[in-house]
Amino acid sequence: MVAGETSGDLLASRLLSGLRPHLPNADIHGIGGPKMAQYGFRSDWPMEKLSVRGLFEVLAHYREIKGIQNALRDALLLERPAAFIGVDAPDFNFGLEAQLKLAGIPTMHFISPSIWAWRGGRIKKIARAVSHMLVVFPFEEEIYRKAGIPVTYVGYPLAEVIPMEPDVAAARAALGLPASARVVAILPGSRMSELKYNSVAFIEAAKVLAQRDPSIRFVVPMAGEKQRAYFLELISKAGLADVPIQLVAGRSHEAIAAADTVLVASGTATLEVALFKKPMVIAYKMMRASWHILRHMGYQPWIGLPNILAREFVVPELLQDAATPQALADALWSQLSDDALRSRLRQRFTDMHHSLLRDTAQESAQAVLQLIGKRLT
């Protein structure tokens, strides 16, 4: 198995929670994180080596990442595992899966790339690489069936983990936040490249809000100590060390649950925020050269998963030059100030939550066991 970042580690752990009881003695290894390790997963390389986003950012680390891919490929071709499962990280995993599948090793990919949002031509590449696709959104099944790729809809794993009615009071108590305060959670991303481009604008937005209402509390979860140190370095260099933010180690779900609204970098975290029924402002910045290329590759108007699932802009998206501190602060302030809007979003996200509920652990485990020729007992 290969997962390339924090969200992939969490998603893969859900699959492993269903699979491990049926394969208690299997050697499950590759690249992954601490949540996968809880189910006896052995990581051959640190997961952080793959946590790079953006065309030019990846190029800067290309030699190292390609070296890891080649070394893992060579080891697996010798080992000939019962199956290889790539968890997200499509640019790394599809290349690896294609070579393994060609050699007769069954390959599964967990979580479809957003071929329905951009780069739709990838379906042919996926067909060459993947023996079986696990998808987390119901509309994705038809796309793969039409392309002749075996597919199973397993539901969105975090729809089972996140409660239908989050306990706001308990989350605030756990984080030491006042029960009656207005709370903004800020999630600039878990990748170092995301922190590089998002952190300063996000914290400058917090500074604007704090000037409007000094009682607002800001909570910023960090994925790890390396991310925390880099984040603090970035905001210190930008002269923002005095902005009253509360950094927490991990605990992103508690931070989201405690919040009245969330400023979140585009990605899977946006859907987590929706499952917590929270208003959000989706924002994203990246290297300018990457942006000029990627902005022409989309063929639908949304990038945030809640908006894509809703097929409309239910929450604002502010990207690249539009993601100014003032614009971010204004959008967050509107959500903090509009009780009717928060109520509408809560209902919309509750309906979305119900639509994504399946027994993901068992559905995905059954698909894996069928792929390797075993049955659930």
DAWO-V871876 format. One record per pair of residues at least 12 apart in sequence whose ideal C-beta (glycine too) atoms are under 7 Angstrom apart, sorted by the first residue. I is the first residue (numbers start at 0). J is the second residue. D is the distance in whole Angstrom. If there is no record, write none. Layout:
i:I j:J d:D
i:I j:J d:D
This chain:
i:0 j:27 d:6
i:0 j:29 d:5
i:0 j:31 d:6
i:0 j:40 d:7
i:0 j:84 d:5
i:0 j:86 d:6
i:1 j:29 d:5
i:1 j:30 d:5
i:1 j:85 d:5
i:1 j:86 d:7
i:1 j:88 d:6
i:1 j:91 d:7
i:1 j:92 d:6
i:2 j:30 d:7
i:2 j:31 d:5
i:2 j:32 d:7
i:2 j:35 d:7
i:2 j:46 d:6
i:2 j:86 d:4
i:2 j:87 d:7
i:2 j:88 d:7
i:3 j:46 d:7
i:3 j:49 d:4
i:3 j:50 d:6
i:3 j:87 d:6
i:3 j:88 d:3
i:3 j:91 d:6
i:4 j:46 d:7
i:4 j:49 d:7
i:4 j:50 d:5
i:4 j:189 d:6
i:4 j:190 d:6
i:5 j:32 d:7
i:5 j:189 d:4
i:5 j:222 d:5
i:6 j:267 d:4
i:7 j:86 d:5
i:7 j:87 d:4
i:7 j:88 d:6
i:8 j:31 d:6
i:8 j:32 d:3
i:8 j:33 d:7
i:8 j:34 d:5
i:8 j:35 d:6
i:8 j:46 d:6
i:9 j:34 d:5
i:10 j:86 d:6
i:10 j:87 d:7
i:10 j:109 d:7
i:10 j:110 d:6
i:10 j:156 d:5
i:11 j:31 d:6
i:11 j:35 d:5
i:11 j:86 d:4
i:11 j:109 d:7
i:12 j:34 d:4
i:12 j:35 d:5
i:12 j:37 d:7
i:12 j:38 d:6
i:13 j:156 d:4
i:13 j:359 d:5
i:13 j:360 d:5
i:14 j:109 d:6
i:14 j:360 d:7
i:14 j:363 d:4
i:14 j:364 d:7
i:15 j:35 d:6
i:15 j:38 d:4
i:15 j:40 d:6
i:16 j:38 d:6
i:16 j:360 d:5
i:17 j:360 d:3
i:17 j:361 d:5
i:17 j:363 d:6
i:17 j:364 d:3
i:18 j:364 d:4
i:18 j:367 d:6
i:19 j:38 d:5
i:19 j:39 d:6
i:21 j:364 d:6
i:21 j:368 d:6
i:21 j:375 d:6
i:21 j:376 d:7
i:27 j:39 d:6
i:27 j:40 d:5
i:28 j:40 d:7
i:28 j:41 d:4
i:28 j:43 d:6
i:29 j:43 d:6
i:29 j:71 d:7
i:30 j:42 d:6
i:30 j:43 d:6
i:30 j:44 d:5
i:30 j:46 d:6
i:30 j:49 d:6
i:31 j:46 d:6
i:32 j:46 d:5
i:43 j:71 d:7
i:44 j:67 d:5
i:48 j:63 d:7
i:48 j:64 d:7
i:48 j:67 d:6
i:49 j:64 d:6
i:49 j:88 d:6
i:49 j:91 d:6
i:50 j:190 d:5
i:50 j:191 d:7
i:51 j:190 d:7
i:51 j:192 d:6
i:52 j:190 d:5
i:52 j:192 d:5
i:52 j:193 d:6
i:53 j:192 d:5
i:53 j:285 d:5
i:53 j:286 d:5
i:53 j:289 d:4
i:54 j:289 d:4
i:54 j:292 d:6
i:55 j:286 d:5
i:55 j:288 d:5
i:55 j:289 d:5
i:56 j:192 d:4
i:56 j:286 d:6
i:64 j:91 d:7
i:68 j:91 d:6
i:68 j:94 d:6
i:68 j:95 d:6
i:71 j:95 d:7
i:72 j:95 d:6
i:72 j:98 d:6
i:75 j:99 d:6
i:75 j:104 d:7
i:76 j:102 d:6
i:79 j:104 d:6
i:80 j:104 d:6
i:81 j:371 d:4
i:82 j:105 d:5
i:82 j:107 d:6
i:82 j:367 d:6
i:82 j:370 d:5
i:82 j:371 d:5
i:83 j:96 d:6
i:83 j:99 d:5
i:83 j:104 d:6
i:83 j:106 d:5
i:84 j:107 d:5
i:84 j:109 d:6
i:84 j:367 d:7
i:85 j:108 d:5
i:86 j:109 d:5
i:86 j:110 d:7
i:87 j:110 d:5
i:89 j:112 d:4
i:92 j:108 d:6
i:93 j:124 d:6
i:93 j:125 d:7
i:93 j:128 d:5
i:96 j:108 d:7
i:96 j:128 d:4
i:96 j:129 d:6
i:97 j:127 d:5
i:97 j:128 d:4
i:100 j:128 d:6
i:100 j:130 d:6
i:105 j:130 d:5
i:105 j:370 d:5
i:105 j:371 d:7
i:106 j:128 d:6
i:106 j:129 d:6
i:106 j:130 d:5
i:107 j:129 d:7
i:107 j:130 d:6
i:107 j:131 d:5
i:107 j:133 d:6
i:107 j:367 d:6
i:107 j:370 d:6
i:108 j:129 d:5
i:108 j:132 d:5
i:108 j:133 d:7
i:109 j:133 d:5
i:109 j:363 d:7
i:110 j:135 d:6
i:111 j:132 d:6
i:111 j:134 d:5
i:111 j:139 d:5
i:114 j:142 d:7
i:115 j:139 d:7
i:115 j:142 d:6
i:116 j:297 d:6
i:116 j:299 d:6
i:116 j:307 d:6
i:117 j:296 d:5
i:117 j:297 d:4
i:117 j:298 d:6
i:118 j:296 d:6
i:122 j:146 d:5
i:125 j:148 d:6
i:126 j:146 d:6
i:126 j:147 d:7
i:126 j:148 d:5
i:129 j:148 d:6
i:130 j:149 d:7
i:130 j:370 d:6
i:131 j:149 d:5
i:131 j:366 d:6
i:131 j:370 d:5
i:132 j:148 d:6
i:132 j:149 d:7
i:132 j:150 d:5
i:133 j:151 d:6
i:133 j:153 d:5
i:133 j:363 d:6
i:133 j:366 d:6
i:134 j:150 d:6
i:134 j:152 d:5
i:135 j:153 d:6
i:135 j:154 d:7
i:135 j:155 d:5
i:136 j:308 d:7
i:137 j:152 d:6
i:140 j:152 d:5
i:151 j:362 d:7
i:151 j:366 d:5
i:153 j:357 d:6
i:153 j:359 d:5
i:153 j:362 d:4
i:153 j:363 d:5
i:154 j:355 d:6
i:154 j:356 d:6
i:154 j:357 d:3
i:154 j:359 d:5
i:154 j:362 d:7
i:155 j:270 d:7
i:155 j:355 d:4
i:156 j:359 d:4
i:157 j:271 d:6
i:157 j:274 d:6
i:158 j:274 d:6
i:158 j:352 d:6
i:158 j:355 d:4
i:158 j:356 d:5
i:159 j:356 d:7
i:159 j:359 d:6
i:161 j:271 d:7
i:161 j:274 d:4
i:161 j:275 d:6
i:163 j:349 d:7
i:163 j:352 d:6
i:165 j:256 d:4
i:165 j:275 d:5
i:165 j:276 d:7
i:166 j:256 d:7
i:167 j:256 d:6
i:167 j:257 d:6
i:170 j:253 d:5
i:170 j:256 d:4
i:170 j:257 d:4
i:171 j:257 d:5
i:173 j:253 d:5
i:174 j:218 d:6
i:174 j:247 d:6
i:174 j:253 d:6
i:174 j:254 d:7
i:174 j:257 d:6
i:176 j:216 d:6
i:176 j:257 d:6
i:180 j:214 d:6
i:180 j:216 d:5
i:181 j:212 d:7
i:181 j:214 d:7
i:181 j:215 d:5
i:181 j:259 d:5
i:181 j:335 d:6
i:182 j:216 d:5
i:182 j:218 d:6
i:182 j:257 d:5
i:182 j:258 d:5
i:182 j:259 d:5
i:183 j:205 d:7
i:183 j:208 d:7
i:183 j:215 d:6
i:183 j:217 d:5
i:183 j:258 d:6
i:183 j:259 d:7
i:183 j:260 d:6
i:183 j:262 d:7
i:183 j:331 d:6
i:184 j:218 d:5
i:184 j:254 d:4
i:184 j:255 d:5
i:184 j:257 d:7
i:184 j:258 d:4
i:184 j:261 d:5
i:185 j:201 d:5
i:185 j:205 d:6
i:185 j:217 d:6
i:185 j:219 d:5
i:185 j:262 d:5
i:186 j:220 d:7
i:186 j:251 d:6
i:186 j:261 d:6
i:186 j:262 d:7
i:186 j:263 d:4
i:186 j:264 d:6
i:186 j:268 d:5
i:187 j:201 d:5
i:187 j:264 d:6
i:188 j:264 d:4
i:188 j:266 d:7
i:189 j:222 d:4
i:189 j:226 d:7
i:191 j:226 d:7
i:191 j:229 d:6
i:193 j:264 d:5
i:194 j:226 d:6
i:194 j:229 d:6
i:194 j:230 d:5
i:194 j:233 d:7
i:196 j:284 d:4
i:196 j:285 d:5
i:197 j:264 d:5
i:197 j:282 d:7
i:197 j:283 d:7
i:197 j:284 d:5
i:198 j:230 d:5
i:198 j:233 d:5
i:198 j:234 d:6
i:199 j:233 d:6
i:199 j:234 d:7
i:199 j:237 d:5
i:199 j:239 d:7
i:200 j:284 d:6
i:200 j:322 d:6
i:200 j:324 d:6
i:200 j:327 d:7
i:201 j:262 d:6
i:201 j:327 d:7
i:202 j:234 d:5
i:202 j:239 d:5
i:202 j:242 d:5
i:202 j:244 d:7
i:203 j:239 d:7
i:203 j:324 d:4
i:204 j:262 d:6
i:204 j:324 d:5
i:204 j:327 d:4
i:204 j:328 d:4
i:204 j:331 d:7
i:205 j:217 d:5
i:205 j:242 d:5
i:205 j:244 d:6
i:206 j:239 d:6
i:206 j:242 d:5
i:207 j:324 d:6
i:207 j:325 d:6
i:207 j:328 d:4
i:208 j:328 d:5
i:208 j:331 d:6
i:208 j:332 d:6
i:209 j:242 d:7
i:209 j:243 d:6
i:211 j:332 d:7
i:216 j:245 d:7
i:217 j:243 d:7
i:217 j:244 d:4
i:217 j:245 d:7
i:218 j:245 d:5
i:218 j:247 d:6
i:218 j:254 d:4
i:218 j:257 d:6
i:218 j:258 d:7
i:219 j:244 d:5
i:219 j:245 d:7
i:219 j:246 d:5
i:220 j:247 d:5
i:220 j:249 d:6
i:220 j:250 d:5
i:220 j:251 d:4
i:220 j:254 d:5
i:221 j:246 d:6
i:221 j:248 d:6
i:222 j:249 d:7
i:227 j:246 d:6
i:255 j:271 d:7
i:255 j:272 d:6
i:255 j:275 d:5
i:255 j:277 d:6
i:256 j:275 d:6
i:258 j:277 d:6
i:259 j:335 d:6
i:260 j:277 d:7
i:260 j:278 d:4
i:260 j:279 d:7
i:260 j:331 d:5
i:260 j:334 d:4
i:260 j:335 d:6
i:261 j:277 d:5
i:261 j:279 d:4
i:262 j:280 d:5
i:262 j:282 d:7
i:262 j:327 d:6
i:262 j:331 d:6
i:263 j:279 d:5
i:263 j:281 d:6
i:264 j:282 d:7
i:264 j:283 d:6
i:265 j:281 d:5
i:265 j:283 d:4
i:265 j:302 d:5
i:265 j:303 d:6
i:267 j:304 d:7
i:269 j:281 d:5
i:269 j:303 d:5
i:269 j:304 d:5
i:269 j:305 d:6
i:270 j:304 d:4
i:270 j:305 d:6
i:273 j:305 d:4
i:273 j:348 d:5
i:273 j:351 d:6
i:274 j:348 d:7
i:274 j:352 d:5
i:276 j:345 d:5
i:276 j:348 d:5
i:276 j:349 d:6
i:278 j:314 d:7
i:278 j:334 d:4
i:278 j:340 d:7
i:278 j:341 d:5
i:278 j:344 d:5
i:279 j:314 d:5
i:280 j:314 d:7
i:280 j:315 d:5
i:280 j:317 d:7
i:280 j:327 d:6
i:280 j:330 d:4
i:280 j:331 d:5
i:281 j:303 d:4
i:281 j:314 d:6
i:281 j:315 d:7
i:281 j:316 d:5
i:282 j:317 d:5
i:282 j:318 d:7
i:282 j:322 d:4
i:282 j:327 d:6
i:283 j:318 d:5
i:283 j:322 d:7
i:284 j:319 d:6
i:284 j:322 d:6
i:290 j:319 d:5
i:301 j:316 d:7
i:302 j:316 d:6
i:303 j:316 d:5
i:305 j:351 d:7
i:308 j:351 d:6
i:309 j:347 d:7
i:313 j:344 d:7
i:313 j:347 d:6
i:315 j:330 d:5
i:317 j:330 d:7
